[in-house]
Amino acid sequence: MVVRTGILGEVRPNPELTIAERNPYVPRQALKNSVRHLPGWLLPVLLLFPVLLHYPVNISAQEVVAPSIAGPDFHASVITFQSDQGAGKTQVEVYVSIAYDQLYFVRAEGTFRAEYDLNLVLLGPRGDMVFDETTRSQTTTPILEETLSDEIVRMQRFTFIVEPGTYDLKVSLLDQQVEDPRELGFRIEVPGYSESRLSISDILLADFLGESDLSLPAGAVVDYAGSQLFVRQGHAYIPNTRGMYANFAPSVLAYYEVYGFNRVRRTEQDRLYRVEYYVLNDTGETAVYYMRRHEKPGSSAFNSVEMNIQDLTPGKYSLRIDITDMGSGTTVSNEQEFTVLESYLTLAFQDFEKAVNQLRYIASERELRLLRSAPEERRLTFFKQFWASRDPTPGTKRNEVMLEYYRRVAFANDRFDVPQLDGWATDRGMVYLTLGLPDYVDRSEFSSGSNPAQIWVYNSMRLHLLFEDDSGFGDFKLINRDDYRERVQERIPPER
């Protein structure tokens, strides 16, 4: 039996929802490519340079506000749970998040409207069709700035029941204004769960996690403060589909389920189970640990956890949960990877020179001189002032331009780093920080007499940028720098 839940646009407020825990600030997406309805060469500049933030934007009826390409703000995560549809079956939930800046909005009758289809296809081990579903949704806003936001996110949950095994999953986003869909693909291993043996579900990372009224049905979707909360087993949550958190956020939130507790209750130990929580760094060392003992509520348990990450350095981590049935002595575990992003103030405090160097793509010569010559006791003040001058919403706690820039730095470091050079400092990092991801990358494989090459294509700017790796270590140098300079209209760092 296939169950479909959580169709966009069909949720309604529920005043009975109660929130037990709240994570005040955890960014839901890592990176975005903001766009404005302006001449193509101004699109990337608008996000990063405050003098252009007030550039007049005039959109007439039926004109389109175009999105950035599919990437950091169109994402999906896959979670498996025990199914109630009988033995040998597993429930799979796919959460798809789409930020507004990924959609085409058309202005009509005083509002901006986006219409799109989401299609999910699941293929079995032999390539046979197991699940194929398409939902059509629309969303509207009267505010132009919201159409460019990566903070306003619509989410869709697909739910289906399958046998354990290996499957291929494809999620497609088809906007009604464009012909080509944007796609995400996964190969997933679906485990089996049983009431006769101890097991733990996948770990669902969340941006928000609280308690819901137990009268809410399984699979319910609740609208709360403009966001969609998904409900399961008395918990309400907003999934973090990217698995990214900031180290100035208070915690990582997670939900998981345990099945198959020993039902024998002869001794005190038989009534208890132990949970050990580990945050492991990329070398497997324990960065955070704590342990709890709980009384078994029955044969299964539905738990949430909050792990403090304020003291973690930026990087890749895993949340590992070990469950031990203290009656039988059986232990099972599961892990979920996540990434801690770098806080700009942490970097400025630890390595001010590096923090200033990272601004070279967007700061003026005068600003760089002021920052580099600032007395030590005034450095952080000057650094904060630099970003405050670029805050498009100074009356709020968030500086969207600053957050976007450092998310791009993190992305560049992850994708473009080479020996002896961080990804943000490479030519590809420079282009990504200022122009965002390209619409298309044409890769040329190594052949005799030629260097590996990439061509980054930006359709809206009619721009093709050629990179060549003449070192053989993946350090692709920008060849046609004049074309880049022409679009960005900014100082280009000197050749390395």
C-alpha positions as CSV (number, residue, x, y, z in Angstrom):
1,M,0.0,0.0,0.0
2,V,1.4,3.4,-1.0
3,V,0.7,6.3,1.3
4,R,0.9,9.9,0.2
5,T,1.1,12.7,2.6
6,G,2.1,16.3,3.0
7,I,1.0,17.9,-0.3
8,L,2.0,21.5,-0.5
9,G,-0.8,24.0,-0.2
10,E,-3.1,21.6,1.7
11,V,-1.9,22.3,5.2
12,R,-3.9,24.2,7.7
13,P,-3.0,25.8,11.1
14,N,-3.6,23.7,14.1
15,P,-3.9,25.7,17.3
16,E,-3.5,22.5,19.5
17,L,0.2,22.1,18.5
18,T,2.4,22.7,21.5
19,I,6.2,23.2,21.2
20,A,8.4,21.7,23.9
21,E,11.8,22.6,22.5
22,R,13.0,25.2,20.1
23,N,16.3,25.8,18.3
24,P,16.4,29.6,17.9
25,Y,18.7,29.7,14.9
26,V,19.9,26.9,12.6
27,P,20.2,27.8,9.0
28,R,18.2,25.4,6.9
29,Q,20.2,25.7,3.7
30,A,23.9,26.0,3.1
31,L,24.2,28.2,0.1
32,K,22.1,30.1,-2.5
33,N,22.5,32.0,-5.8
34,S,20.3,35.1,-5.5
35,V,19.0,36.8,-8.6
36,R,17.1,40.0,-9.4
37,H,15.1,40.9,-12.4
38,L,17.9,43.1,-13.8
39,P,20.3,43.0,-16.7
40,G,22.3,39.7,-16.7
41,W,25.6,41.2,-15.8
42,L,24.2,42.8,-12.6
43,L,22.6,39.6,-11.2
44,P,25.6,38.3,-9.2
45,V,26.8,41.8,-8.2
46,L,23.5,42.6,-6.6
47,L,23.8,40.1,-3.8
48,L,27.3,41.0,-2.8
49,F,27.6,44.8,-3.1
50,P,25.5,47.0,-0.9
51,V,25.5,50.0,-3.2
52,L,23.4,48.0,-5.6
53,L,20.9,46.7,-3.0
54,H,18.6,49.7,-3.7
55,Y,18.8,49.5,-7.4
56,P,15.3,50.1,-8.6
57,V,13.5,46.9,-9.7
58,N,10.5,47.3,-12.0
59,I,8.6,44.1,-12.9
60,S,5.6,44.4,-15.2
61,A,2.6,42.1,-15.3
62,Q,3.5,38.5,-16.4
63,E,7.2,39.1,-16.2
64,V,9.3,36.4,-14.6
65,V,11.6,36.5,-11.6
66,A,14.1,33.7,-12.5
67,P,15.6,31.3,-10.0
68,S,19.1,30.2,-9.4
69,I,20.1,26.8,-10.7
70,A,19.2,23.5,-8.9
71,G,21.8,23.0,-6.2
72,P,22.1,23.9,-2.6
73,D,18.5,25.1,-2.1
74,F,16.8,22.1,-3.8
75,H,17.6,19.1,-1.8
76,A,16.1,15.8,-0.5
77,S,16.8,13.5,2.4
78,V,15.7,9.9,2.8
79,I,14.7,8.3,6.1
80,T,13.4,4.8,6.9
81,F,11.2,3.6,9.7
82,Q,9.5,0.4,10.7
83,S,6.3,-0.1,8.7
84,D,2.9,-0.9,10.3
85,Q,1.9,-2.6,7.1
86,G,3.1,-6.0,8.1
87,A,6.3,-8.0,8.6
88,G,9.1,-7.7,6.1
89,K,8.2,-4.1,5.0
90,T,9.9,-0.8,5.6
91,Q,8.4,2.7,5.5
92,V,10.5,5.2,3.5
93,E,10.0,8.9,3.8
94,V,11.6,11.3,1.4
95,Y,11.7,15.0,2.4
96,V,12.2,17.5,-0.5
97,S,13.0,21.1,0.3
98,I,12.7,23.9,-2.3
99,A,13.7,27.5,-1.4
100,Y,11.8,30.3,-3.1
101,D,15.0,31.4,-4.9
102,Q,14.8,28.0,-6.8
103,L,11.4,28.9,-8.4
104,Y,10.2,31.0,-11.2
105,F,7.7,33.6,-9.9
106,V,5.3,35.3,-12.4
107,R,3.7,38.6,-11.4
108,A,0.0,38.7,-12.1
109,E,-2.8,40.7,-10.5
110,G,-0.6,42.3,-7.8
111,T,1.1,39.1,-6.5
112,F,3.9,36.8,-7.5
113,R,3.0,33.2,-8.2
114,A,5.1,30.1,-8.8
115,E,3.7,26.8,-10.0
116,Y,5.8,23.6,-10.1
117,D,5.6,19.8,-10.2
118,L,7.6,17.4,-8.0
119,N,8.0,13.9,-9.3
120,L,9.5,11.0,-7.4
121,V,10.4,7.8,-9.1
122,L,11.7,4.7,-7.3
123,L,13.3,1.8,-9.2
124,G,13.7,-1.6,-7.8
125,P,16.9,-3.9,-7.8
126,R,16.0,-5.1,-11.3
127,G,15.2,-1.7,-12.6
128,D,11.4,-2.3,-12.2
129,M,9.2,0.7,-11.3
130,V,8.2,0.5,-7.7
131,F,6.8,4.0,-7.1
132,D,6.0,6.9,-9.4
133,E,4.2,10.0,-8.2
134,T,3.8,13.6,-9.2
135,T,2.4,16.4,-7.2
136,R,1.5,19.9,-8.5
137,S,1.8,22.8,-6.2
138,Q,1.7,26.6,-6.3
139,T,2.8,29.2,-3.9
140,T,2.3,33.0,-3.9
141,T,3.7,36.1,-2.2
142,P,2.9,39.8,-2.6
143,I,6.5,40.7,-1.8
144,L,9.2,40.8,-4.4
145,E,12.1,40.2,-2.0
146,E,10.5,37.0,-0.8
147,T,10.7,35.5,-4.3
148,L,14.5,35.8,-4.0
149,S,14.8,34.3,-0.5
150,D,16.5,31.1,0.5
151,E,15.0,31.3,4.0
152,I,11.4,30.7,2.8
153,V,11.2,27.0,2.0
154,R,8.4,24.8,0.9
155,M,8.7,21.1,1.7
156,Q,7.1,17.9,0.4
157,R,7.0,14.5,2.0
158,F,6.6,11.4,-0.1
159,T,5.9,8.2,1.9
160,F,5.9,4.6,0.5
161,I,6.2,1.1,1.8
162,V,8.8,-1.3,0.3
163,E,10.7,-4.5,1.0
164,P,14.3,-4.2,2.2
165,G,16.8,-3.9,-0.6
166,T,18.7,-1.6,-2.9
167,Y,16.8,1.0,-4.9
168,D,17.4,4.0,-7.2
169,L,15.6,7.1,-6.4
170,K,15.1,10.2,-8.6
171,V,13.4,13.5,-7.6
172,S,12.6,16.0,-10.3
173,L,11.5,19.6,-10.0
174,L,9.7,20.9,-13.0
175,D,8.8,24.5,-13.0
176,Q,5.8,25.5,-15.2
177,Q,7.8,28.4,-16.7
178,V,10.7,26.2,-18.0
179,E,11.0,23.1,-20.0
180,D,14.0,21.3,-18.4
181,P,13.5,19.7,-15.0
182,R,16.1,19.8,-12.3
183,E,16.9,16.4,-10.8
184,L,18.4,14.8,-7.7
185,G,19.4,11.1,-7.8
186,F,20.2,8.6,-5.0
187,R,21.0,5.0,-4.6
188,I,19.5,4.0,-1.3
189,E,19.8,0.9,0.9
190,V,16.5,0.1,2.7
191,P,17.0,-1.9,5.9
192,G,14.5,-4.3,7.5
193,Y,13.1,-3.8,11.0
194,S,11.5,-6.3,13.2
195,E,9.7,-6.5,16.6
196,S,11.6,-9.7,17.3
197,R,15.1,-8.2,17.3
198,L,16.5,-4.9,18.6
199,S,17.0,-2.3,15.8
200,I,17.2,1.5,15.4
201,S,15.7,3.6,12.6
202,D,17.6,6.1,10.5
203,I,18.3,9.4,12.3
204,L,16.3,12.3,11.1
205,L,18.1,15.7,11.5
206,A,15.9,18.7,12.2
207,D,16.0,22.4,12.3
208,F,13.1,22.5,14.7
209,L,11.8,19.7,17.0
210,G,9.0,19.7,19.4
211,E,6.1,17.8,20.8
212,S,2.7,17.6,19.0
213,D,-0.7,16.9,20.3
214,L,-1.1,13.1,20.3
215,S,-4.5,13.4,18.7
216,L,-2.8,14.5,15.5
217,P,-2.9,11.6,12.9
218,A,0.4,10.0,11.8
219,G,1.7,11.8,8.7
220,A,0.0,15.1,9.5
221,V,1.5,18.4,8.3
222,V,0.9,21.5,10.4
223,D,1.5,25.1,9.4
224,Y,3.3,26.9,12.2
225,A,4.7,30.4,12.0
226,G,5.0,30.2,8.2
227,S,6.8,26.9,8.2
228,Q,5.6,23.3,7.7
229,L,5.9,21.0,10.6
230,F,5.7,17.3,10.0
231,V,4.2,15.0,12.6
232,R,5.2,11.5,13.6
233,Q,4.7,9.6,16.8
234,G,3.9,12.6,19.0
235,H,6.8,14.7,17.6
236,A,6.6,17.7,15.3
237,Y,9.7,18.7,13.3
238,I,11.1,20.6,10.3
239,P,13.7,18.3,8.6
240,N,17.2,19.7,7.9
241,T,17.6,18.2,4.5
242,R,21.1,19.5,4.0
243,G,22.5,18.3,7.3
244,M,24.3,21.6,7.8
245,Y,24.5,23.6,11.0
246,A,26.4,26.7,12.2
247,N,28.8,26.5,15.2
248,F,27.2,29.5,16.7
249,A,23.8,27.6,16.7
250,P,23.1,26.0,20.1
251,S,22.5,22.4,19.0
252,V,21.9,19.7,16.5
253,L,18.4,18.2,16.8
254,A,17.5,14.7,15.8
255,Y,14.6,12.2,15.9
256,Y,14.9,8.4,15.8
257,E,12.9,5.3,16.7
258,V,13.9,2.0,18.5
259,Y,12.2,-1.3,17.9
260,G,12.3,-4.9,19.3
261,F,13.0,-4.4,23.0
262,N,13.2,-7.6,25.0
263,R,9.7,-8.0,26.6
264,V,10.9,-10.0,29.6
265,R,10.5,-8.0,32.8
266,R,11.8,-10.2,35.6
267,T,14.4,-7.8,37.0
268,E,15.0,-4.0,37.2
269,Q,17.5,-4.3,34.4
270,D,14.9,-5.9,32.1
271,R,12.8,-2.7,32.4
272,L,15.6,-0.4,31.2
273,Y,17.6,0.5,28.1
274,R,20.7,2.7,27.7
275,V,21.3,5.3,25.0
276,E,24.8,6.6,24.3
277,Y,25.1,9.7,22.1
278,Y,28.4,10.4,20.3
279,V,29.4,13.3,18.0
280,L,32.4,12.0,16.1
281,N,34.8,14.2,14.0
282,D,36.1,13.2,10.6
283,T,38.9,11.1,12.1
284,G,36.5,9.1,14.3
285,E,37.4,10.9,17.6
286,T,34.7,11.7,20.0
287,A,33.9,15.4,20.3
288,V,30.7,15.2,22.4
289,Y,29.4,12.3,24.4
290,Y,26.7,11.7,26.9
291,M,24.6,8.8,28.1
292,R,21.0,8.3,29.4
293,R,19.0,5.4,30.8
294,H,15.3,5.2,30.1
295,E,12.5,2.9,31.1
296,K,11.2,0.9,28.2
297,P,7.8,2.3,27.2
298,G,6.9,-1.0,25.5
299,S,8.5,-2.9,22.6
300,S,9.3,0.4,20.8
301,A,10.5,3.9,21.7
302,F,10.2,7.2,19.8
303,N,13.0,9.6,20.9
304,S,14.5,13.0,20.2
305,V,17.8,14.4,21.2
306,E,19.5,17.8,21.3
307,M,23.3,17.8,21.0
308,N,25.3,21.0,21.9
309,I,27.7,21.9,19.1
310,Q,28.8,25.4,20.2
311,D,32.3,24.3,20.9
312,L,32.8,22.3,17.7
313,T,35.2,23.6,15.0
314,P,33.9,23.8,11.5
315,G,34.0,20.5,9.6
316,K,32.3,17.2,9.0
317,Y,30.9,15.2,11.9
318,S,28.7,12.1,12.5
319,L,26.0,11.7,15.2
320,R,26.2,8.1,16.4
321,I,23.5,6.6,18.7
322,D,24.1,3.3,20.5
323,I,21.1,1.6,22.0
324,T,21.6,-1.2,24.6
325,D,18.8,-3.4,25.9
326,M,19.9,-3.8,29.5
327,G,17.9,-6.9,29.9
328,S,19.3,-8.9,27.0
329,G,22.6,-7.0,26.7
330,T,22.1,-6.5,23.0
331,T,23.5,-3.3,21.4
332,V,22.6,-1.7,18.1
333,S,23.8,1.6,16.6
334,N,23.2,4.0,13.7
335,E,25.0,7.1,12.4
336,Q,24.1,10.3,10.5
337,E,26.6,12.7,9.0
338,F,26.3,16.5,9.4
339,T,28.5,19.5,8.7
340,V,29.3,22.4,11.0
341,L,29.8,25.6,9.1
342,E,32.2,28.3,10.2
343,S,31.0,31.4,12.0
344,Y,32.6,34.5,10.5
345,L,33.3,35.9,14.0
346,T,35.1,32.7,15.0
347,L,37.3,33.0,12.0
348,A,38.0,36.7,12.6
349,F,38.9,36.0,16.2
350,Q,41.2,33.0,15.4
351,D,42.8,34.2,12.1
352,F,42.1,37.9,11.4
353,E,44.4,38.0,8.4
354,K,42.7,35.1,6.7
355,A,39.2,36.6,7.5
356,V,40.2,39.8,5.8
357,N,41.8,38.0,2.8
358,Q,38.5,36.2,2.2
359,L,36.8,39.6,1.6
360,R,39.1,40.5,-1.3
361,Y,36.4,39.7,-3.9
362,I,33.9,42.1,-2.5
363,A,35.8,44.7,-0.5
364,S,37.2,47.9,-1.9
365,E,40.9,48.7,-1.6
366,R,40.2,51.3,1.0
367,E,38.2,48.9,3.1
368,L,40.9,46.3,2.9
369,R,43.5,48.8,4.0
370,L,41.4,49.9,7.0
371,L,40.8,46.4,8.1
372,R,44.5,45.4,7.8
373,S,45.7,48.4,9.6
374,A,43.1,48.3,12.4
375,P,44.6,48.1,15.9
376,E,44.2,44.7,17.5
377,E,41.6,45.8,20.0
378,R,39.5,47.3,17.2
379,R,39.7,44.5,14.7
380,L,36.4,42.8,15.5
381,T,34.6,46.1,15.7
382,F,35.8,47.1,12.2
383,F,35.0,43.6,10.9
384,K,31.5,43.8,12.2
385,Q,31.1,47.3,10.7
386,F,32.2,46.0,7.3
387,W,29.4,43.5,7.3
388,A,26.8,45.8,8.9
389,S,27.3,48.2,6.0
390,R,26.2,45.3,3.7
391,D,23.2,44.1,5.7
392,P,20.1,44.4,3.5
393,T,17.8,44.1,6.6
394,P,19.6,46.1,9.4
395,G,16.5,45.9,11.7
396,T,16.7,42.1,12.0
397,K,19.1,39.7,13.6
398,R,20.2,38.1,10.3
399,N,22.6,39.6,7.8
400,E,21.5,37.6,4.7
401,V,24.4,38.9,2.5
402,M,27.0,37.9,5.1
403,L,25.5,34.5,5.7
404,E,25.3,33.8,2.0
405,Y,28.9,34.8,1.5
406,Y,30.3,32.5,4.2
407,R,28.1,29.7,3.0
408,R,29.7,30.1,-0.4
409,V,33.1,30.1,1.2
410,A,32.3,26.8,2.9
411,F,31.0,25.3,-0.3
412,A,34.0,26.4,-2.3
413,N,36.4,24.9,0.4
414,D,34.5,21.6,0.1
415,R,34.5,21.4,-3.7
416,F,37.5,23.4,-5.0
417,D,40.4,23.0,-2.6
418,V,43.8,22.0,-3.9
419,P,47.1,21.3,-2.2
420,Q,48.4,24.3,-0.3
421,L,45.3,26.4,-1.2
422,D,41.8,26.6,0.2
423,G,38.9,26.3,-2.2
424,W,37.8,29.9,-1.7
425,A,41.2,31.2,-2.9
426,T,41.2,29.3,-6.2
427,D,40.0,30.7,-9.4
428,R,36.9,28.5,-9.4
429,G,36.3,29.6,-5.8
430,M,36.6,33.3,-6.8
431,V,34.1,32.8,-9.6
432,Y,31.7,30.8,-7.5
433,L,31.8,33.4,-4.6
434,T,30.9,36.2,-7.0
435,L,28.7,34.5,-9.7
436,G,27.4,31.5,-7.9
437,L,27.1,28.0,-9.5
438,P,27.0,27.9,-13.3
439,D,24.0,26.6,-15.2
440,Y,26.2,23.9,-16.8
441,V,29.8,22.6,-16.7
442,D,31.4,21.1,-19.8
443,R,34.3,18.9,-18.7
444,S,37.1,18.0,-21.0
445,E,39.0,14.8,-20.0
446,F,42.8,14.6,-20.1
447,S,44.2,13.6,-23.5
448,S,47.7,13.6,-25.0
449,G,48.9,17.2,-25.6
450,S,46.1,18.9,-23.7
451,N,45.3,19.9,-20.1
452,P,42.1,19.0,-18.3
453,A,39.6,21.8,-18.8
454,Q,36.2,23.0,-17.6
455,I,33.9,25.5,-19.2
456,W,31.4,27.1,-16.8
457,V,28.3,28.3,-18.6
458,Y,26.1,31.1,-17.3
459,N,23.1,31.2,-19.6
460,S,21.5,34.4,-18.2
461,M,24.7,36.3,-18.5
462,R,25.7,34.8,-21.9
463,L,29.0,34.0,-20.3
464,H,31.4,31.0,-20.9
465,L,34.4,30.8,-18.6
466,L,37.3,28.5,-19.4
467,F,39.4,26.9,-16.7
468,E,42.5,24.8,-17.3
469,D,44.5,22.6,-15.0
470,D,48.1,22.9,-16.1
471,S,49.5,21.6,-12.8
472,G,47.8,18.2,-12.8
473,F,46.7,18.8,-9.2
474,G,43.2,20.1,-9.8
475,D,44.0,23.8,-9.6
476,F,42.0,25.0,-12.5
477,K,43.1,28.5,-13.6
478,L,40.7,31.0,-15.2
479,I,41.9,31.6,-18.8
480,N,39.5,34.3,-20.1
481,R,39.7,36.6,-17.0
482,D,38.7,39.7,-19.1
483,D,35.3,38.2,-19.8
484,Y,34.9,37.6,-16.1
485,R,36.1,41.1,-15.3
486,E,33.6,42.5,-17.8
487,R,30.7,40.9,-16.0
488,V,31.7,41.5,-12.4
489,Q,33.1,45.0,-12.9
490,E,35.4,44.4,-9.9
491,R,39.1,44.2,-9.3
492,I,40.5,40.8,-10.1
493,P,43.1,39.4,-7.7
494,P,46.6,39.3,-9.3
495,E,47.7,36.1,-11.0
496,R,49.2,33.6,-8.5
